[in-house]
Amino acid sequence: MFLLAYEIGIKKPDPRIFQTACDKLDLPPTDVLMVGDDRAADTGAAALGCPVHLVDHLPVDERPGSLAEILDMIPPCR
């Protein structure tokens, strides 16, 4: 799932955007992994208790593994 900040009128790093995403997922922030590439904007999720994983800000064609490494960070579905 993804949520675009401009669609709900909130700018990152305001934690409300991350809370909105958690609400839409019906999950507590501690169970939602925020993956981003902007330390200033994307770490707003940490204020809620979301784990945050930052990736290098690179063009897609310079990410040979894409975001495959993230899959290993996600626990199996309950």
PQR file with spaces between the fields and no chain letter, atoms N, CA, C, O and H, PARSE charges and radii, in Angstrom:
ATOM       1  N    MET     1       0.834   -1.165    0.000 -0.4000 1.5000
ATOM       2  CA   MET     1       0.000    0.000    0.000 -0.0000 2.0000
ATOM       3  C    MET     1       0.877    1.225    0.000  0.5500 1.7000
ATOM       4  O    MET     1       1.953    1.217    0.600 -0.5500 1.4000
ATOM       5  N    PHE     2       0.448    2.263   -0.650 -0.4000 1.5000
ATOM       6  CA   PHE     2       1.146    3.527   -0.577 -0.0000 2.0000
ATOM       7  C    PHE     2       0.118    4.635   -0.442  0.5500 1.7000
ATOM       8  O    PHE     2      -1.047    4.484   -0.809 -0.5500 1.4000
ATOM       9  H    PHE     2      -0.425    2.270   -1.137  0.4000 1.0000
ATOM      10  N    LEU     3       0.580    5.736    0.089 -0.4000 1.5000
ATOM      11  CA   LEU     3      -0.287    6.890    0.317 -0.0000 2.0000
ATOM      12  C    LEU     3       0.469    8.113   -0.163  0.5500 1.7000
ATOM      13  O    LEU     3       1.634    8.295    0.190 -0.5500 1.4000
ATOM      14  H    LEU     3       1.527    5.859    0.387  0.4000 1.0000
ATOM      15  N    LEU     4      -0.159    8.941   -0.946 -0.4000 1.5000
ATOM      16  CA   LEU     4       0.471   10.156   -1.442 -0.0000 2.0000
ATOM      17  C    LEU     4       0.043   11.330   -0.569  0.5500 1.7000
ATOM      18  O    LEU     4      -1.146   11.618   -0.432 -0.5500 1.4000
ATOM      19  H    LEU     4      -1.106    8.793   -1.233  0.4000 1.0000
ATOM      20  N    ALA     5       1.018   11.994    0.012 -0.4000 1.5000
ATOM      21  CA   ALA     5       0.757   13.066    0.972 -0.0000 2.0000
ATOM      22  C    ALA     5      -0.149   14.142    0.385  0.5500 1.7000
ATOM      23  O    ALA     5      -1.066   14.617    1.055 -0.5500 1.4000
ATOM      24  H    ALA     5       1.984   11.761   -0.099  0.4000 1.0000
ATOM      25  N    TYR     6       0.103   14.525   -0.856 -0.4000 1.5000
ATOM      26  CA   TYR     6      -0.684   15.606   -1.434 -0.0000 2.0000
ATOM      27  C    TYR     6      -2.166   15.251   -1.556  0.5500 1.7000
ATOM      28  O    TYR     6      -3.017   16.140   -1.585 -0.5500 1.4000
ATOM      29  H    TYR     6       0.847   14.140   -1.401  0.4000 1.0000
ATOM      30  N    GLU     7      -2.477   13.958   -1.627 -0.4000 1.5000
ATOM      31  CA   GLU     7      -3.875   13.547   -1.752 -0.0000 2.0000
ATOM      32  C    GLU     7      -4.673   13.805   -0.483  0.5500 1.7000
ATOM      33  O    GLU     7      -5.893   13.956   -0.534 -0.5500 1.4000
ATOM      34  H    GLU     7      -1.786   13.235   -1.603  0.4000 1.0000
ATOM      35  N    ILE     8      -3.988   13.857    0.654 -0.4000 1.5000
ATOM      36  CA   ILE     8      -4.699   14.122    1.905 -0.0000 2.0000
ATOM      37  C    ILE     8      -4.338   15.483    2.492  0.5500 1.7000
ATOM      38  O    ILE     8      -4.780   15.822    3.589 -0.5500 1.4000
ATOM      39  H    ILE     8      -2.996   13.735    0.695  0.4000 1.0000
ATOM      40  N    GLY     9      -3.542   16.259    1.771 -0.4000 1.5000
ATOM      41  CA   GLY     9      -3.247   17.627    2.178 -0.0000 2.0000
ATOM      42  C    GLY     9      -2.324   17.762    3.373  0.5500 1.7000
ATOM      43  O    GLY     9      -2.384   18.758    4.093 -0.5500 1.4000
ATOM      44  H    GLY     9      -3.183   15.983    0.880  0.4000 1.0000
ATOM      45  N    ILE    10      -1.470   16.772    3.595 -0.4000 1.5000
ATOM      46  CA   ILE    10      -0.521   16.817    4.701 -0.0000 2.0000
ATOM      47  C    ILE    10       0.872   16.616    4.120  0.5500 1.7000
ATOM      48  O    ILE    10       1.073   15.756    3.262 -0.5500 1.4000
ATOM      49  H    ILE    10      -1.421   15.962    3.010  0.4000 1.0000
ATOM      50  N    LYS    11       1.823   17.398    4.582 -0.4000 1.5000
ATOM      51  CA   LYS    11       3.192   17.269    4.086 -0.0000 2.0000
ATOM      52  C    LYS    11       4.055   16.500    5.072  0.5500 1.7000
ATOM      53  O    LYS    11       3.944   16.674    6.285 -0.5500 1.4000
ATOM      54  H    LYS    11       1.660   18.096    5.279  0.4000 1.0000
ATOM      55  N    LYS    12       4.916   15.649    4.532 -0.4000 1.5000
ATOM      56  CA   LYS    12       5.893   14.965    5.366 -0.0000 2.0000
ATOM      57  C    LYS    12       6.887   16.010    5.867  0.5500 1.7000
ATOM      58  O    LYS    12       7.210   16.944    5.132 -0.5500 1.4000
ATOM      59  H    LYS    12       5.006   15.507    3.546  0.4000 1.0000
ATOM      60  N    PRO    13       7.360   15.881    7.050 -0.5600 1.5000
ATOM      61  CA   PRO    13       7.379   14.728    7.938  0.2800 2.0000
ATOM      62  C    PRO    13       6.255   14.711    8.970  0.5500 1.7000
ATOM      63  O    PRO    13       6.370   14.005    9.972 -0.5500 1.4000
ATOM      64  N    ASP    14       5.182   15.453    8.765 -0.4000 1.5000
ATOM      65  CA   ASP    14       4.064   15.473    9.717 -0.0000 2.0000
ATOM      66  C    ASP    14       3.620   14.038   10.013  0.5500 1.7000
ATOM      67  O    ASP    14       3.228   13.317    9.095 -0.5500 1.4000
ATOM      68  H    ASP    14       5.088   16.027    7.951  0.4000 1.0000
ATOM      69  N    PRO    15       3.676   13.618   11.264 -0.5600 1.5000
ATOM      70  CA   PRO    15       3.316   12.232   11.604  0.2800 2.0000
ATOM      71  C    PRO    15       1.882   11.854   11.221  0.5500 1.7000
ATOM      72  O    PRO    15       1.567   10.669   11.115 -0.5500 1.4000
ATOM      73  N    ARG    16       1.011   12.848   11.013 -0.4000 1.5000
ATOM      74  CA   ARG    16      -0.376   12.520   10.657 -0.0000 2.0000
ATOM      75  C    ARG    16      -0.484   11.755    9.347  0.5500 1.7000
ATOM      76  O    ARG    16      -1.382   10.929    9.186 -0.5500 1.4000
ATOM      77  H    ARG    16       1.267   13.811   11.099  0.4000 1.0000
ATOM      78  N    ILE    17       0.418   12.018    8.411 -0.4000 1.5000
ATOM      79  CA   ILE    17       0.354   11.260    7.150 -0.0000 2.0000
ATOM      80  C    ILE    17       0.664    9.788    7.406  0.5500 1.7000
ATOM      81  O    ILE    17       0.046    8.903    6.815 -0.5500 1.4000
ATOM      82  H    ILE    17       1.148   12.688    8.541  0.4000 1.0000
ATOM      83  N    PHE    18       1.620    9.536    8.284 -0.4000 1.5000
ATOM      84  CA   PHE    18       1.977    8.160    8.590 -0.0000 2.0000
ATOM      85  C    PHE    18       0.874    7.490    9.409  0.5500 1.7000
ATOM      86  O    PHE    18       0.608    6.300    9.241 -0.5500 1.4000
ATOM      87  H    PHE    18       2.123   10.255    8.765  0.4000 1.0000
ATOM      88  N    GLN    19       0.235    8.254   10.293 -0.4000 1.5000
ATOM      89  CA   GLN    19      -0.888    7.704   11.062 -0.0000 2.0000
ATOM      90  C    GLN    19      -2.039    7.369   10.133  0.5500 1.7000
ATOM      91  O    GLN    19      -2.709    6.353   10.318 -0.5500 1.4000
ATOM      92  H    GLN    19       0.450    9.221   10.430  0.4000 1.0000
ATOM      93  N    THR    20      -2.279    8.214    9.133 -0.4000 1.5000
ATOM      94  CA   THR    20      -3.337    7.950    8.155 -0.0000 2.0000
ATOM      95  C    THR    20      -3.057    6.644    7.421  0.5500 1.7000
ATOM      96  O    THR    20      -3.967    5.846    7.196 -0.5500 1.4000
ATOM      97  H    THR    20      -1.735    9.039    8.982  0.4000 1.0000
ATOM      98  N    ALA    21      -1.796    6.424    7.046 -0.4000 1.5000
ATOM      99  CA   ALA    21      -1.434    5.183    6.357 -0.0000 2.0000
ATOM     100  C    ALA    21      -1.672    3.976    7.268  0.5500 1.7000
ATOM     101  O    ALA    21      -2.219    2.961    6.836 -0.5500 1.4000
ATOM     102  H    ALA    21      -1.056    7.072    7.228  0.4000 1.0000
ATOM     103  N    CYS    22      -1.259    4.097    8.522 -0.4000 1.5000
ATOM     104  CA   CYS    22      -1.478    2.998    9.478 -0.0000 2.0000
ATOM     105  C    CYS    22      -2.962    2.714    9.657  0.5500 1.7000
ATOM     106  O    CYS    22      -3.379    1.557    9.720 -0.5500 1.4000
ATOM     107  H    CYS    22      -0.815    4.922    8.873  0.4000 1.0000
ATOM     108  N    ASP    23      -3.754    3.778    9.739 -0.4000 1.5000
ATOM     109  CA   ASP    23      -5.202    3.618    9.884 -0.0000 2.0000
ATOM     110  C    ASP    23      -5.794    2.897    8.673  0.5500 1.7000
ATOM     111  O    ASP    23      -6.641    2.016    8.824 -0.5500 1.4000
ATOM     112  H    ASP    23      -3.415    4.717    9.688  0.4000 1.0000
ATOM     113  N    LYS    24      -5.347    3.271    7.475 -0.4000 1.5000
ATOM     114  CA   LYS    24      -5.865    2.627    6.265 -0.0000 2.0000
ATOM     115  C    LYS    24      -5.473    1.153    6.212  0.5500 1.7000
ATOM     116  O    LYS    24      -6.206    0.328    5.665 -0.5500 1.4000
ATOM     117  H    LYS    24      -4.659    3.987    7.352  0.4000 1.0000
ATOM     118  N    LEU    25      -4.316    0.828    6.781 -0.4000 1.5000
ATOM     119  CA   LEU    25      -3.879   -0.562    6.841 -0.0000 2.0000
ATOM     120  C    LEU    25      -4.512   -1.319    8.005  0.5500 1.7000
ATOM     121  O    LEU    25      -4.441   -2.546    8.077 -0.5500 1.4000
ATOM     122  H    LEU    25      -3.721    1.498    7.225  0.4000 1.0000
ATOM     123  N    ASP    26      -5.131   -0.564    8.914 -0.4000 1.5000
ATOM     124  CA   ASP    26      -5.707   -1.129   10.132 -0.0000 2.0000
ATOM     125  C    ASP    26      -4.637   -1.871   10.947  0.5500 1.7000
ATOM     126  O    ASP    26      -4.852   -2.975   11.449 -0.5500 1.4000
ATOM     127  H    ASP    26      -5.189    0.432    8.855  0.4000 1.0000
ATOM     128  N    LEU    27      -3.479   -1.211   11.053 -0.4000 1.5000
ATOM     129  CA   LEU    27      -2.354   -1.771   11.805 -0.0000 2.0000
ATOM     130  C    LEU    27      -1.773   -0.715   12.731  0.5500 1.7000
ATOM     131  O    LEU    27      -1.811    0.476   12.422 -0.5500 1.4000
ATOM     132  H    LEU    27      -3.305   -0.315   10.645  0.4000 1.0000
ATOM     133  N    PRO    28      -1.236   -1.146   13.862 -0.5600 1.5000
ATOM     134  CA   PRO    28      -0.559   -0.184   14.732  0.2800 2.0000
ATOM     135  C    PRO    28       0.775    0.218   14.087  0.5500 1.7000
ATOM     136  O    PRO    28       1.365   -0.573   13.351 -0.5500 1.4000
ATOM     137  N    PRO    29       1.253    1.435   14.355 -0.5600 1.5000
ATOM     138  CA   PRO    29       2.503    1.904   13.753  0.2800 2.0000
ATOM     139  C    PRO    29       3.685    0.953   13.965  0.5500 1.7000
ATOM     140  O    PRO    29       4.554    0.852   13.098 -0.5500 1.4000
ATOM     141  N    THR    30       3.728    0.268   15.086 -0.4000 1.5000
ATOM     142  CA   THR    30       4.848   -0.634   15.343 -0.0000 2.0000
ATOM     143  C    THR    30       4.890   -1.816   14.377  0.5500 1.7000
ATOM     144  O    THR    30       5.916   -2.487   14.267 -0.5500 1.4000
ATOM     145  H    THR    30       3.022    0.350   15.790  0.4000 1.0000
ATOM     146  N    ASP    31       3.786   -2.076   13.678 -0.4000 1.5000
ATOM     147  CA   ASP    31       3.719   -3.172   12.715 -0.0000 2.0000
ATOM     148  C    ASP    31       3.862   -2.714   11.265  0.5500 1.7000
ATOM     149  O    ASP    31       3.700   -3.514   10.343 -0.5500 1.4000
ATOM     150  H    ASP    31       2.952   -1.531   13.767  0.4000 1.0000
ATOM     151  N    VAL    32       4.166   -1.430   11.058 -0.4000 1.5000
ATOM     152  CA   VAL    32       4.251   -0.872    9.712 -0.0000 2.0000
ATOM     153  C    VAL    32       5.671   -0.387    9.450  0.5500 1.7000
ATOM     154  O    VAL    32       6.191    0.445   10.193 -0.5500 1.4000
ATOM     155  H    VAL    32       4.298   -0.781   11.807  0.4000 1.0000
ATOM     156  N    LEU    33       6.294   -0.898    8.405 -0.4000 1.5000
ATOM     157  CA   LEU    33       7.643   -0.497    8.036 -0.0000 2.0000
ATOM     158  C    LEU    33       7.570    0.643    7.034  0.5500 1.7000
ATOM     159  O    LEU    33       6.985    0.495    5.962 -0.5500 1.4000
ATOM     160  H    LEU    33       5.871   -1.574    7.802  0.4000 1.0000
ATOM     161  N    MET    34       8.164    1.781    7.381 -0.4000 1.5000
ATOM     162  CA   MET    34       8.245    2.917    6.469 -0.0000 2.0000
ATOM     163  C    MET    34       9.560    2.816    5.713  0.5500 1.7000
ATOM     164  O    MET    34      10.632    2.802    6.318 -0.5500 1.4000
ATOM     165  H    MET    34       8.640    1.902    8.252  0.4000 1.0000
ATOM     166  N    VAL    35       9.477    2.745    4.392 -0.4000 1.5000
ATOM     167  CA   VAL    35      10.668    2.704    3.549 -0.0000 2.0000
ATOM     168  C    VAL    35      10.708    4.013    2.783  0.5500 1.7000
ATOM     169  O    VAL    35       9.747    4.380    2.106 -0.5500 1.4000
ATOM     170  H    VAL    35       8.606    2.756    3.900  0.4000 1.0000
ATOM     171  N    GLY    36      11.819    4.710    2.895 -0.4000 1.5000
ATOM     172  CA   GLY    36      11.935    5.993    2.211 -0.0000 2.0000
ATOM     173  C    GLY    36      13.369    6.316    1.871  0.5500 1.7000
ATOM     174  O    GLY    36      14.292    5.577    2.215 -0.5500 1.4000
ATOM     175  H    GLY    36      12.600    4.412    3.445  0.4000 1.0000
ATOM     176  N    ASP    37      13.545    7.447    1.182 -0.4000 1.5000
ATOM     177  CA   ASP    37      14.889    7.848    0.788 -0.0000 2.0000
ATOM     178  C    ASP    37      15.228    9.278    1.200  0.5500 1.7000
ATOM     179  O    ASP    37      16.214    9.850    0.735 -0.5500 1.4000
ATOM     180  H    ASP    37      12.796    8.048    0.902  0.4000 1.0000
ATOM     181  N    ASP    38      14.408    9.845    2.073 -0.4000 1.5000
ATOM     182  CA   ASP    38      14.639   11.218    2.509 -0.0000 2.0000
ATOM     183  C    ASP    38      14.641   11.261    4.033  0.5500 1.7000
ATOM     184  O    ASP    38      13.600   11.106    4.670 -0.5500 1.4000
ATOM     185  H    ASP    38      13.607    9.380    2.451  0.4000 1.0000
ATOM     186  N    ARG    39      15.828   11.473    4.612 -0.4000 1.5000
ATOM     187  CA   ARG    39      15.950   11.467    6.078 -0.0000 2.0000
ATOM     188  C    ARG    39      15.053   12.502    6.742  0.5500 1.7000
ATOM     189  O    ARG    39      14.475   12.226    7.793 -0.5500 1.4000
ATOM     190  H    ARG    39      16.675   11.599    4.094  0.4000 1.0000
ATOM     191  N    ALA    40      14.927   13.662    6.165 -0.4000 1.5000
ATOM     192  CA   ALA    40      14.130   14.718    6.788 -0.0000 2.0000
ATOM     193  C    ALA    40      12.638   14.421    6.707  0.5500 1.7000
ATOM     194  O    ALA    40      11.915   14.617    7.684 -0.5500 1.4000
ATOM     195  H    ALA    40      15.397   13.886    5.311  0.4000 1.0000
ATOM     196  N    ALA    41      12.178   13.960    5.576 -0.4000 1.5000
ATOM     197  CA   ALA    41      10.739   13.765    5.371 -0.0000 2.0000
ATOM     198  C    ALA    41      10.234   12.422    5.868  0.5500 1.7000
ATOM     199  O    ALA    41       9.187   12.352    6.512 -0.5500 1.4000
ATOM     200  H    ALA    41      12.765   13.801    4.783  0.4000 1.0000
ATOM     201  N    ASP    42      10.960   11.364    5.580 -0.4000 1.5000
ATOM     202  CA   ASP    42      10.444   10.022    5.824 -0.0000 2.0000
ATOM     203  C    ASP    42      10.593    9.535    7.252  0.5500 1.7000
ATOM     204  O    ASP    42       9.950    8.560    7.641 -0.5500 1.4000
ATOM     205  H    ASP    42      11.810   11.420    5.057  0.4000 1.0000
ATOM     206  N    THR    43      11.421   10.191    8.033 -0.4000 1.5000
ATOM     207  CA   THR    43      11.587    9.738    9.407 -0.0000 2.0000
ATOM     208  C    THR    43      10.489   10.255   10.336  0.5500 1.7000
ATOM     209  O    THR    43      10.508    9.957   11.530 -0.5500 1.4000
ATOM     210  H    THR    43      11.943   10.983    7.717  0.4000 1.0000
ATOM     211  N    GLY    44       9.548   11.013    9.818 -0.4000 1.5000
ATOM     212  CA   GLY    44       8.404   11.434   10.623 -0.0000 2.0000
ATOM     213  C    GLY    44       7.608   10.244   11.136  0.5500 1.7000
ATOM     214  O    GLY    44       6.921   10.339   12.153 -0.5500 1.4000
ATOM     215  H    GLY    44       9.532   11.255    8.848  0.4000 1.0000
ATOM     216  N    ALA    45       7.701    9.133   10.435 -0.4000 1.5000
ATOM     217  CA   ALA    45       7.003    7.916   10.859 -0.0000 2.0000
ATOM     218  C    ALA    45       7.546    7.394   12.183  0.5500 1.7000
ATOM     219  O    ALA    45       6.818    6.762   12.949 -0.5500 1.4000
ATOM     220  H    ALA    45       8.259    9.055    9.609  0.4000 1.0000
ATOM     221  N    ALA    46       8.810    7.653   12.451 -0.4000 1.5000
ATOM     222  CA   ALA    46       9.423    7.170   13.697 -0.0000 2.0000
ATOM     223  C    ALA    46       8.772    7.793   14.921  0.5500 1.7000
ATOM     224  O    ALA    46       8.763    7.183   15.991 -0.5500 1.4000
ATOM     225  H    ALA    46       9.401    8.166   11.829  0.4000 1.0000
ATOM     226  N    ALA    47       8.231    8.989   14.785 -0.4000 1.5000
ATOM     227  CA   ALA    47       7.553    9.656   15.899 -0.0000 2.0000
ATOM     228  C    ALA    47       6.353    8.846   16.384  0.5500 1.7000
ATOM     229  O    ALA    47       5.943    8.972   17.538 -0.5500 1.4000
ATOM     230  H    ALA    47       8.239    9.484   13.916  0.4000 1.0000
ATOM     231  N    LEU    48       5.794    8.020   15.511 -0.4000 1.5000
ATOM     232  CA   LEU    48       4.650    7.170   15.867 -0.0000 2.0000
ATOM     233  C    LEU    48       5.087    5.800   16.365  0.5500 1.7000
ATOM     234  O    LEU    48       4.285    5.052   16.924 -0.5500 1.4000
ATOM     235  H    LEU    48       6.127    7.918   14.574  0.4000 1.0000
ATOM     236  N    GLY    49       6.349    5.477   16.162 -0.4000 1.5000
ATOM     237  CA   GLY    49       6.833    4.151   16.530 -0.0000 2.0000
ATOM     238  C    GLY    49       7.002    3.220   15.352  0.5500 1.7000
ATOM     239  O    GLY    49       7.303    2.040   15.531 -0.5500 1.4000
ATOM     240  H    GLY    49       7.000    6.085   15.707  0.4000 1.0000
ATOM     241  N    CYS    50       6.810    3.740   14.133 -0.4000 1.5000
ATOM     242  CA   CYS    50       7.035    2.917   12.947 -0.0000 2.0000
ATOM     243  C    CYS    50       8.530    2.668   12.788  0.5500 1.7000
ATOM     244  O    CYS    50       9.323    3.601   12.911 -0.5500 1.4000
ATOM     245  H    CYS    50       6.565    4.699   13.988  0.4000 1.0000
ATOM     246  N    PRO    51       8.928    1.435   12.519 -0.5600 1.5000
ATOM     247  CA   PRO    51      10.308    1.232   12.121  0.2800 2.0000
ATOM     248  C    PRO    51      10.517    1.925   10.772  0.5500 1.7000
ATOM     249  O    PRO    51       9.621    1.931    9.928 -0.5500 1.4000
ATOM     250  N    VAL    52      11.693    2.505   10.577 -0.4000 1.5000
ATOM     251  CA   VAL    52      11.994    3.229    9.346 -0.0000 2.0000
ATOM     252  C    VAL    52      13.246    2.638    8.726  0.5500 1.7000
ATOM     253  O    VAL    52      14.246    2.423    9.411 -0.5500 1.4000
ATOM     254  H    VAL    52      12.421    2.501   11.263  0.4000 1.0000
ATOM     255  N    HIS    53      13.188    2.375    7.428 -0.4000 1.5000
ATOM     256  CA   HIS    53      14.358    1.893    6.689 -0.0000 2.0000
ATOM     257  C    HIS    53      14.606    2.868    5.551  0.5500 1.7000
ATOM     258  O    HIS    53      13.753    3.058    4.684 -0.5500 1.4000
ATOM     259  H    HIS    53      12.376    2.549    6.872  0.4000 1.0000
ATOM     260  N    LEU    54      15.783    3.486    5.560 -0.4000 1.5000
ATOM     261  CA   LEU    54      16.134    4.433    4.512 -0.0000 2.0000
ATOM     262  C    LEU    54      16.982    3.748    3.448  0.5500 1.7000
ATOM     263  O    LEU    54      17.901    2.987    3.754 -0.5500 1.4000
ATOM     264  H    LEU    54      16.476    3.332    6.264  0.4000 1.0000
ATOM     265  N    VAL    55      16.656    4.032    2.207 -0.4000 1.5000
ATOM     266  CA   VAL    55      17.417    3.530    1.070 -0.0000 2.0000
ATOM     267  C    VAL    55      18.098    4.714    0.398  0.5500 1.7000
ATOM     268  O    VAL    55      17.710    5.865    0.598 -0.5500 1.4000
ATOM     269  H    VAL    55      15.910    4.649    1.958  0.4000 1.0000
ATOM     270  N    ASP    56      19.115    4.416   -0.398 -0.4000 1.5000
ATOM     271  CA   ASP    56      19.794    5.478   -1.128 -0.0000 2.0000
ATOM     272  C    ASP    56      18.853    6.094   -2.147  0.5500 1.7000
ATOM     273  O    ASP    56      18.075    5.396   -2.796 -0.5500 1.4000
ATOM     274  H    ASP    56      19.430    3.481   -0.560  0.4000 1.0000
ATOM     275  N    HIS    57      18.934    7.402   -2.278 -0.4000 1.5000
ATOM     276  CA   HIS    57      18.133    8.127   -3.266 -0.0000 2.0000
ATOM     277  C    HIS    57      18.830    7.984   -4.616  0.5500 1.7000
ATOM     278  O    HIS    57      19.737    8.748   -4.945 -0.5500 1.4000
ATOM     279  H    HIS    57      19.567    7.969   -1.751  0.4000 1.0000
ATOM     280  N    LEU    58      18.398    7.006   -5.381 -0.4000 1.5000
ATOM     281  CA   LEU    58      19.005    6.714   -6.671 -0.0000 2.0000
ATOM     282  C    LEU    58      17.924    6.542   -7.731  0.5500 1.7000
ATOM     283  O    LEU    58      16.801    6.145   -7.418 -0.5500 1.4000
ATOM     284  H    LEU    58      17.662    6.384   -5.114  0.4000 1.0000
ATOM     285  N    PRO    59      18.259    6.839   -8.982 -0.5600 1.5000
ATOM     286  CA   PRO    59      17.308    6.523  -10.058  0.2800 2.0000
ATOM     287  C    PRO    59      17.034    5.020  -10.077  0.5500 1.7000
ATOM     288  O    PRO    59      17.897    4.225   -9.704 -0.5500 1.4000
ATOM     289  N    VAL    60      15.869    4.641  -10.497 -0.4000 1.5000
ATOM     290  CA   VAL    60      15.447    3.241  -10.485 -0.0000 2.0000
ATOM     291  C    VAL    60      16.445    2.355  -11.221  0.5500 1.7000
ATOM     292  O    VAL    60      16.739    1.250  -10.764 -0.5500 1.4000
ATOM     293  H    VAL    60      15.167    5.286  -10.800  0.4000 1.0000
ATOM     294  N    ASP    61      16.967    2.816  -12.348 -0.4000 1.5000
ATOM     295  CA   ASP    61      17.878    1.967  -13.118 -0.0000 2.0000
ATOM     296  C    ASP    61      19.240    1.789  -12.446  0.5500 1.7000
ATOM     297  O    ASP    61      20.057    0.998  -12.916 -0.5500 1.4000
ATOM     298  H    ASP    61      16.728    3.713  -12.719  0.4000 1.0000
ATOM     299  N    GLU    62      19.496    2.516  -11.349 -0.4000 1.5000
ATOM     300  CA   GLU    62      20.735    2.356  -10.604 -0.0000 2.0000
ATOM     301  C    GLU    62      20.520    1.556   -9.311  0.5500 1.7000
ATOM     302  O    GLU    62      21.404    1.500   -8.456 -0.5500 1.4000
ATOM     303  H    GLU    62      18.832    3.159  -10.967  0.4000 1.0000
ATOM     304  N    ARG    63      19.368    0.954   -9.181 -0.4000 1.5000
ATOM     305  CA   ARG    63      19.059    0.096   -8.034 -0.0000 2.0000
ATOM     306  C    ARG    63      18.945   -1.332   -8.542  0.5500 1.7000
ATOM     307  O    ARG    63      17.842   -1.798   -8.827 -0.5500 1.4000
ATOM     308  H    ARG    63      18.650    0.999   -9.876  0.4000 1.0000
ATOM     309  N    PRO    64      20.066   -2.035   -8.662 -0.5600 1.5000
ATOM     310  CA   PRO    64      20.012   -3.369   -9.274  0.2800 2.0000
ATOM     311  C    PRO    64      19.080   -4.335   -8.565  0.5500 1.7000
ATOM     312  O    PRO    64      18.456   -5.171   -9.218 -0.5500 1.4000
ATOM     313  N    GLY    65      18.971   -4.243   -7.262 -0.4000 1.5000
ATOM     314  CA   GLY    65      18.081   -5.146   -6.540 -0.0000 2.0000
ATOM     315  C    GLY    65      16.720   -4.539   -6.276  0.5500 1.7000
ATOM     316  O    GLY    65      15.895   -5.126   -5.576 -0.5500 1.4000
ATOM     317  H    GLY    65      19.478   -3.564   -6.732  0.4000 1.0000
ATOM     318  N    SER    66      16.484   -3.355   -6.839 -0.4000 1.5000
ATOM     319  CA   SER    66      15.247   -2.621   -6.579 -0.0000 2.0000
ATOM     320  C    SER    66      15.049   -2.531   -5.073  0.5500 1.7000
ATOM     321  O    SER    66      15.964   -2.113   -4.362 -0.5500 1.4000
ATOM     322  H    SER    66      17.155   -2.878   -7.407  0.4000 1.0000
ATOM     323  N    LEU    67      13.909   -2.901   -4.580 -0.4000 1.5000
ATOM     324  CA   LEU    67      13.658   -2.898   -3.142 -0.0000 2.0000
ATOM     325  C    LEU    67      13.542   -4.316   -2.596  0.5500 1.7000
ATOM     326  O    LEU    67      12.931   -4.539   -1.551 -0.5500 1.4000
ATOM     327  H    LEU    67      13.166   -3.240   -5.157  0.4000 1.0000
ATOM     328  N    ALA    68      14.135   -5.274   -3.309 -0.4000 1.5000
ATOM     329  CA   ALA    68      14.042   -6.678   -2.912 -0.0000 2.0000
ATOM     330  C    ALA    68      14.557   -6.905   -1.492  0.5500 1.7000
ATOM     331  O    ALA    68      14.041   -7.765   -0.778 -0.5500 1.4000
ATOM     332  H    ALA    68      14.632   -5.094   -4.158  0.4000 1.0000
ATOM     333  N    GLU    69      15.573   -6.140   -1.076 -0.4000 1.5000
ATOM     334  CA   GLU    69      16.120   -6.308    0.275 -0.0000 2.0000
ATOM     335  C    GLU    69      15.070   -6.068    1.355  0.5500 1.7000
ATOM     336  O    GLU    69      15.178   -6.601    2.459 -0.5500 1.4000
ATOM     337  H    GLU    69      15.993   -5.442   -1.656  0.4000 1.0000
ATOM     338  N    ILE    70      14.081   -5.287    1.044 -0.4000 1.5000
ATOM     339  CA   ILE    70      13.021   -4.952    2.000 -0.0000 2.0000
ATOM     340  C    ILE    70      12.178   -6.185    2.317  0.5500 1.7000
ATOM     341  O    ILE    70      11.692   -6.333    3.438 -0.5500 1.4000
ATOM     342  H    ILE    70      13.993   -4.854    0.147  0.4000 1.0000
ATOM     343  N    LEU    71      12.007   -7.056    1.349 -0.4000 1.5000
ATOM     344  CA   LEU    71      11.169   -8.245    1.569 -0.0000 2.0000
ATOM     345  C    LEU    71      11.671   -9.095    2.705  0.5500 1.7000
ATOM     346  O    LEU    71      10.880   -9.730    3.402 -0.5500 1.4000
ATOM     347  H    LEU    71      12.402   -6.936    0.439  0.4000 1.0000
ATOM     348  N    ASP    72      12.990   -9.120    2.908 -0.4000 1.5000
ATOM     349  CA   ASP    72      13.541   -9.898    4.006 -0.0000 2.0000
ATOM     350  C    ASP    72      13.266   -9.255    5.370  0.5500 1.7000
ATOM     351  O    ASP    72      13.413   -9.906    6.404 -0.5500 1.4000
ATOM     352  H    ASP    72      13.633   -8.604    2.342  0.4000 1.0000
ATOM     353  N    MET    73      12.873   -8.001    5.370 -0.4000 1.5000
ATOM     354  CA   MET    73      12.607   -7.278    6.620 -0.0000 2.0000
ATOM     355  C    MET    73      11.166   -7.430    7.088  0.5500 1.7000
ATOM     356  O    MET    73      10.831   -7.100    8.225 -0.5500 1.4000
ATOM     357  H    MET    73      12.753   -7.472    4.530  0.4000 1.0000
ATOM     358  N    ILE    74      10.324   -7.933    6.201 -0.4000 1.5000
ATOM     359  CA   ILE    74       8.902   -8.028    6.501 -0.0000 2.0000
ATOM     360  C    ILE    74       8.589   -9.392    7.091  0.5500 1.7000
ATOM     361  O    ILE    74       8.878  -10.416    6.473 -0.5500 1.4000
ATOM     362  H    ILE    74      10.597   -8.201    5.277  0.4000 1.0000
ATOM     363  N    PRO    75       7.999   -9.417    8.284 -0.5600 1.5000
ATOM     364  CA   PRO    75       7.653  -10.712    8.875  0.2800 2.0000
ATOM     365  C    PRO    75       6.518  -11.380    8.090  0.5500 1.7000
ATOM     366  O    PRO    75       5.750  -10.692    7.416 -0.5500 1.4000
ATOM     367  N    PRO    76       6.405  -12.687    8.166 -0.5600 1.5000
ATOM     368  CA   PRO    76       5.311  -13.377    7.481  0.2800 2.0000
ATOM     369  C    PRO    76       3.958  -12.879    7.981  0.5500 1.7000
ATOM     370  O    PRO    76       3.830  -12.448    9.127 -0.5500 1.4000
ATOM     371  N    CYS    77       2.967  -12.941    7.126 -0.4000 1.5000
ATOM     372  CA   CYS    77       1.610  -12.531    7.504 -0.0000 2.0000
ATOM     373  C    CYS    77       1.106  -13.428    8.625  0.5500 1.7000
ATOM     374  O    CYS    77       1.417  -14.616    8.711 -0.5500 1.4000
ATOM     375  H    CYS    77       3.071  -13.291    6.195  0.4000 1.0000
ATOM     376  N    ARG    78       0.317  -12.799    9.469 -0.4000 1.5000
ATOM     377  CA   ARG    78      -0.255  -13.555   10.584 -0.0000 2.0000
ATOM     378  C    ARG    78      -1.469  -14.321   10.185  0.5500 1.7000
ATOM     379  O    ARG    78      -2.065  -15.008   11.014 -0.5500 1.4000
ATOM     380  H    ARG    78       0.064  -11.834    9.399  0.4000 1.0000
